[in-house]
Amino acid sequence: MILAGIVLAVLAACCYAVAATLQHGAVHTVTAGDRLRLAQLGALARRGRWLAGLLAMGCGAGLHVVSLSVAPLLVVQPIGVLAIGLTALLARPAGRSTLFAVLASTAGVGLFVLLAAPHANATAVPELAAGRVLPVTGLVVVVLVAAAVSARGWARCPLFATAAGVAYGTVSVLARAVAAHVRMSSLPVGPTVLAAAGGLVAIAVGGVCVQQAFAAGRADTVLACETVVDPMIGVLFGVFLFHEARHGSPVLVLGEVAAAALAAAGALVLARRRPVASTTVVPREQDNGPSTSDHHRCGHVPAEHQWCGTVRTPVGVGAGRPGA
């Protein structure tokens, strides 16, 4: 059963990589800045590319939930890191350092799973698991979102992505708890309702945070933060709340730590890649400003000459007089 869970988790990671690539591209068709406003979030829902990404994300989530029902959190959650490398390969250009980083993260995850799977066991899940998880992770998400909203520049992307990782990690923990009760034909009403409601809120918050992170940075950077934090949440609660880890030798623990460090190093290399200049044209708002030249695109000219979708030559800059 654990092997089936591993295969399903790998397929889920592939779906998440496709979803991230599609949605990241869609986000930059509605904004040329580093944040999304409410109207722009609504516009995303009418973009076919974004909806295709949503479908891929839904498929990934379904596969992920099924994998959690047949395998421990300790094994399933780290596999999500594979989505970082897949997303980096889907993005262009993919240089030598990117390929090495993908190999490092993939090898690290594979080694960790090989070492952890034989020593992981599915245990009885506490009925009040949701009551223990939600207050802790909810507070962390609130702090991260508040920091991201007030941040400027490059910090917005990793802060929002980390908040999404905590939110989605919470969903995985709650899904694991509910799936365990379903498998044992024991579904307490109160804790189940709390877990379902908390999971839905976490999905919504995580989704908004991911779109904001997409607006501020690269797709693989977003996943690098999100899918490193997400497994950490799952592993921590799997070990300390669900007690899924059996006692292993110091050599085994050292090997797992080394494998996790290798995967994290690959993810960090991918996260540090510079954004590719956007060539997306975003329709500009009508105004009575200076005349525009629509044959340029954002990302191909200096920042001081850029407006969303068009390039204006401000008065006093370069050849600003008529006929020049």
C-alpha positions as CSV (number, residue, x, y, z in Angstrom):
1,M,0.0,0.0,0.0
2,I,2.9,2.4,0.7
3,L,4.3,1.8,-2.8
4,A,0.9,2.7,-4.3
5,G,0.9,5.9,-2.2
6,I,4.3,6.8,-3.5
7,V,3.3,6.4,-7.1
8,L,0.1,8.5,-6.6
9,A,2.2,11.2,-4.8
10,V,4.6,11.3,-7.8
11,L,1.7,11.7,-10.2
12,A,0.3,14.5,-8.0
13,A,3.6,16.3,-8.1
14,C,3.5,16.2,-11.9
15,C,0.0,17.7,-11.9
16,Y,1.1,20.4,-9.5
17,A,4.0,21.3,-11.8
18,V,1.7,21.7,-14.8
19,A,-0.8,23.7,-12.7
20,A,1.9,26.1,-11.5
21,T,3.3,26.7,-15.0
22,L,-0.2,27.4,-16.5
23,Q,-1.4,29.6,-13.7
24,H,1.9,31.6,-13.5
25,G,1.5,32.4,-17.2
26,A,-2.1,33.4,-16.8
27,V,-1.4,35.7,-13.8
28,H,1.0,37.8,-15.9
29,T,-1.7,38.3,-18.5
30,V,-3.7,40.4,-16.0
31,T,-1.0,42.2,-14.2
32,A,2.5,43.7,-15.0
33,G,3.2,44.4,-11.3
34,D,4.1,42.3,-8.3
35,R,0.6,42.1,-6.8
36,L,-3.0,41.1,-7.7
37,R,-6.0,43.3,-6.9
38,L,-9.4,41.9,-6.3
39,A,-10.6,42.8,-9.8
40,Q,-7.6,41.1,-11.3
41,L,-8.3,38.0,-9.2
42,G,-11.8,37.9,-10.7
43,A,-10.3,38.3,-14.2
44,L,-8.2,35.2,-13.7
45,A,-11.3,33.1,-13.3
46,R,-12.2,34.0,-17.0
47,R,-8.8,32.9,-18.4
48,G,-8.8,29.5,-20.1
49,R,-5.1,28.9,-19.2
50,W,-5.8,29.6,-15.5
51,L,-8.8,27.3,-15.5
52,A,-6.7,24.6,-17.1
53,G,-4.2,25.1,-14.3
54,L,-7.0,24.9,-11.8
55,L,-8.1,21.6,-13.3
56,A,-4.6,20.2,-13.1
57,M,-4.3,21.3,-9.5
58,G,-7.6,19.6,-8.7
59,C,-6.3,16.4,-10.2
60,G,-3.2,16.7,-8.2
61,A,-5.1,17.3,-5.0
62,G,-7.3,14.3,-5.6
63,L,-4.3,12.1,-6.2
64,H,-2.6,13.5,-3.1
65,V,-5.5,12.8,-0.9
66,V,-5.8,9.2,-2.1
67,S,-2.0,8.8,-1.5
68,L,-2.4,10.1,2.0
69,S,-5.1,7.5,2.7
70,V,-2.8,4.6,1.9
71,A,0.6,5.9,3.0
72,P,1.9,7.8,6.0
73,L,2.5,11.6,5.9
74,L,6.2,11.0,6.5
75,V,6.5,9.3,3.1
76,V,4.0,11.2,1.0
77,Q,4.7,14.8,1.8
78,P,8.4,15.0,0.8
79,I,7.6,13.7,-2.7
80,G,5.9,17.0,-3.4
81,V,9.3,18.6,-3.7
82,L,9.6,16.9,-7.1
83,A,7.2,19.5,-8.5
84,I,9.9,22.1,-8.2
85,G,12.2,20.4,-10.6
86,L,9.4,19.6,-13.0
87,T,8.3,23.2,-13.0
88,A,11.9,24.4,-13.6
89,L,12.1,22.0,-16.6
90,L,8.8,23.3,-18.0
91,A,10.1,26.9,-17.8
92,R,12.6,28.2,-20.2
93,P,15.5,28.6,-20.4
94,A,16.8,25.6,-18.3
95,G,20.5,25.9,-18.0
96,R,23.1,23.5,-16.6
97,S,22.8,24.8,-13.0
98,T,19.0,24.3,-13.2
99,L,19.4,20.7,-14.4
100,F,21.9,19.9,-11.6
101,A,19.5,21.5,-9.1
102,V,16.6,19.4,-10.4
103,L,18.7,16.2,-10.2
104,A,19.8,17.1,-6.6
105,S,16.2,17.7,-5.4
106,T,15.0,14.6,-7.1
107,A,17.8,12.4,-5.8
108,G,17.4,13.9,-2.3
109,V,13.6,13.1,-2.2
110,G,14.1,9.6,-3.7
111,L,16.8,8.8,-1.1
112,F,14.7,10.2,1.8
113,V,11.6,8.1,0.7
114,L,13.7,4.9,0.3
115,L,15.1,5.4,3.8
116,A,11.9,6.5,5.5
117,A,9.3,4.2,3.9
118,P,10.5,0.9,5.6
119,H,10.4,2.6,9.0
120,A,7.1,4.5,8.7
121,N,3.9,3.1,10.0
122,A,0.3,4.1,9.9
123,T,-1.0,4.7,13.5
124,A,-4.3,5.6,15.1
125,V,-5.1,9.3,14.5
126,P,-6.2,11.4,17.4
127,E,-9.9,12.5,17.2
128,L,-9.0,16.1,18.0
129,A,-6.2,16.3,15.4
130,A,-7.8,19.3,13.7
131,G,-8.1,21.1,17.0
132,R,-4.4,20.7,17.6
133,V,-3.3,21.6,14.1
134,L,-5.4,24.6,13.1
135,P,-4.5,27.0,15.9
136,V,-0.8,26.6,15.3
137,T,-0.7,26.7,11.5
138,G,-3.4,29.4,11.4
139,L,-1.3,31.7,13.5
140,V,1.7,31.1,11.3
141,V,-0.2,31.8,8.1
142,V,-1.6,35.1,9.6
143,V,1.9,36.3,10.5
144,L,3.3,35.4,7.1
145,V,0.5,37.0,5.1
146,A,0.7,40.2,7.2
147,A,4.5,40.3,6.5
148,A,3.9,39.7,2.8
149,V,1.3,42.4,2.5
150,S,3.6,45.0,4.0
151,A,6.7,43.8,2.1
152,R,8.1,45.4,-1.0
153,G,10.2,43.9,-3.8
154,W,11.5,40.4,-3.9
155,A,10.4,39.5,-0.3
156,R,6.7,39.3,-1.3
157,C,7.1,36.2,-3.4
158,P,8.7,33.9,-0.8
159,L,6.5,35.2,2.0
160,F,3.3,34.5,0.2
161,A,4.6,31.2,-1.1
162,T,5.7,30.1,2.4
163,A,2.2,31.0,3.7
164,A,0.7,28.9,1.0
165,G,3.0,26.0,1.9
166,V,1.8,26.2,5.5
167,A,-1.8,26.3,4.4
168,Y,-1.5,23.4,2.0
169,G,0.5,21.4,4.6
170,T,-2.4,22.0,7.0
171,V,-4.8,20.6,4.4
172,S,-2.6,17.5,4.0
173,V,-2.5,16.9,7.7
174,L,-6.3,17.3,8.0
175,A,-6.9,15.0,5.0
176,R,-4.7,12.4,6.5
177,A,-6.7,12.5,9.7
178,V,-10.1,12.3,8.0
179,A,-8.9,9.5,5.6
180,A,-7.6,7.5,8.6
181,H,-11.0,7.7,10.3
182,V,-12.8,6.7,7.1
183,R,-10.5,3.7,6.7
184,M,-11.3,2.6,10.2
185,S,-15.1,3.2,9.7
186,S,-15.0,5.7,12.6
187,L,-16.0,9.2,11.6
188,P,-16.7,11.5,14.7
189,V,-19.0,14.3,13.6
190,G,-17.5,17.2,15.5
191,P,-13.8,16.7,14.6
192,T,-14.7,15.8,11.0
193,V,-16.8,19.0,10.5
194,L,-13.9,21.0,12.0
195,A,-11.4,19.3,9.8
196,A,-13.5,19.8,6.7
197,A,-14.2,23.5,7.4
198,G,-10.6,24.2,8.3
199,G,-9.4,22.4,5.2
200,L,-11.7,24.5,2.9
201,V,-10.5,27.7,4.5
202,A,-6.9,26.7,4.2
203,I,-7.4,25.8,0.5
204,A,-8.9,29.2,-0.2
205,V,-6.2,31.1,1.7
206,G,-3.5,29.0,0.1
207,G,-4.9,29.6,-3.4
208,V,-4.9,33.4,-3.0
209,C,-1.4,33.4,-1.5
210,V,-0.1,31.3,-4.5
211,Q,-1.6,33.7,-7.0
212,Q,0.0,36.7,-5.2
213,A,3.3,34.9,-5.2
214,F,3.0,34.1,-8.9
215,A,2.5,37.9,-9.5
216,A,5.7,38.7,-7.6
217,G,8.1,36.0,-8.8
218,R,8.8,32.9,-10.8
219,A,6.7,29.8,-10.9
220,D,9.6,27.5,-9.8
221,T,10.5,30.0,-7.0
222,V,7.0,29.8,-5.7
223,L,7.0,26.0,-5.7
224,A,10.5,26.0,-4.2
225,C,9.2,27.8,-1.1
226,E,5.8,26.1,-1.1
227,T,6.8,22.5,-1.5
228,V,9.7,22.7,0.9
229,V,7.5,24.2,3.7
230,D,4.5,21.9,2.9
231,P,6.4,18.6,3.6
232,M,8.0,20.1,6.7
233,I,4.5,20.7,8.1
234,G,3.5,17.2,7.2
235,V,6.6,15.5,8.5
236,L,6.5,17.5,11.8
237,F,2.9,16.6,12.5
238,G,3.4,13.1,11.2
239,V,6.2,12.5,13.7
240,F,4.9,14.4,16.7
241,L,1.1,14.2,16.4
242,F,0.5,10.9,14.5
243,H,3.7,9.1,15.7
244,E,4.3,7.6,12.3
245,A,8.1,7.2,12.7
246,R,9.5,4.1,14.3
247,H,12.7,4.3,16.2
248,G,15.6,4.0,13.7
249,S,19.4,3.8,14.1
250,P,21.5,7.0,14.3
251,V,22.9,6.1,10.9
252,L,19.4,6.0,9.4
253,V,18.5,9.3,10.8
254,L,21.7,10.9,9.6
255,G,21.0,9.5,6.1
256,E,17.5,11.0,6.1
257,V,18.8,14.4,7.2
258,A,21.5,14.3,4.5
259,A,18.9,13.4,1.9
260,A,16.6,16.2,3.1
261,A,19.5,18.6,3.0
262,L,20.3,17.6,-0.6
263,A,16.7,18.1,-1.7
264,A,16.6,21.5,0.1
265,A,19.8,22.6,-1.5
266,G,18.5,21.9,-5.0
267,A,15.3,23.7,-4.1
268,L,17.2,26.8,-2.9
269,V,19.3,26.9,-6.1
270,L,16.1,26.9,-8.1
271,A,14.6,29.6,-5.9
272,R,17.5,31.9,-6.5
273,R,17.1,32.0,-10.2
274,R,16.4,35.4,-11.6
275,P,13.0,36.1,-13.2
276,V,12.7,36.0,-16.9
277,A,11.7,39.3,-18.4
278,S,8.0,39.3,-19.1
279,T,6.8,39.7,-22.7
280,T,3.1,39.8,-21.8
281,V,1.1,42.7,-22.9
282,V,-1.4,43.9,-20.4
283,P,-4.2,46.2,-21.6
284,R,-3.7,49.7,-20.2
285,E,-6.4,51.8,-18.7
286,Q,-7.7,54.8,-20.7
287,D,-6.4,58.1,-19.6
288,N,-5.4,61.5,-20.8
289,G,-1.6,61.1,-20.3
290,P,1.2,61.6,-22.7
291,S,1.1,59.9,-26.1
292,T,2.1,56.2,-26.2
293,S,4.0,53.9,-28.4
294,D,2.4,50.5,-28.5
295,H,5.0,48.6,-30.4
296,H,7.1,47.9,-27.3
297,R,6.4,45.4,-24.6
298,C,7.1,45.5,-20.9
299,G,10.5,43.9,-20.1
300,H,12.2,45.0,-23.3
301,V,12.8,48.6,-22.2
302,P,14.1,50.4,-19.1
303,A,11.8,50.3,-16.1
304,E,11.3,54.1,-16.0
305,H,9.8,53.9,-19.5
306,Q,7.3,51.1,-18.7
307,W,3.6,51.2,-18.2
308,C,1.3,48.2,-18.2
309,G,1.2,46.9,-21.8
310,T,2.7,50.0,-23.5
311,V,5.7,52.2,-23.3
312,R,5.4,55.9,-22.8
313,T,8.0,58.5,-23.3
314,P,7.6,60.9,-20.3
315,V,8.0,64.5,-20.9
316,G,11.6,65.6,-20.6
317,V,13.0,62.1,-21.1
318,G,15.1,61.6,-24.3
319,A,13.6,63.1,-27.4
320,G,10.4,64.5,-25.8
321,R,9.6,67.3,-28.2
322,P,7.3,66.9,-31.2
323,G,9.0,65.7,-34.4
324,A,12.2,64.6,-32.6
